[in-house]
């Protein structure tokens, strides 16, 4: 299974790390080998799955446009009564 890739957090997706106060010394980021993107680690995958599950469990289930229109019409009629 191919792992999803993310922008490298160590170099902010640039592929180059500059040491503080050494602006002329730019070297390839060791975390992403200078590519700017790298596969997610096991911990990052677990965190992403947990965040996705929490987002799925929160809030209301998705509604069709027809259901939204019916609900809006019903609420409008109730507010007039």
FENSUL-V546488 format. One record per backbone hydrogen bond with DSSP energy under -1.0 kcal/mol. NH is the residue of the N-H (numbers start at 1). CO is the residue of the C=O. If there is no record, write none. Layout:
# FENSUL-V546488
NH_CO / NH_CO
This chain:
# FENSUL-V546488
6_38 / 8_36 / 13_8 / 14_11 / 17_27 / 22_19 / 25_22 / 27_17 / 29_15 / 33_29 / 34_29 / 35_32 / 38_6 / 40_4 / 45_41 / 46_42 / 47_43 / 48_44 / 49_45 / 50_46 / 51_47 / 52_48 / 53_49 / 54_50 / 55_51 / 56_52 / 57_53 / 58_54 / 68_64 / 69_65 / 70_66 / 71_67 / 72_68 / 73_69 / 74_70 / 75_71 / 76_72 / 77_73 / 78_74 / 79_75 / 80_76
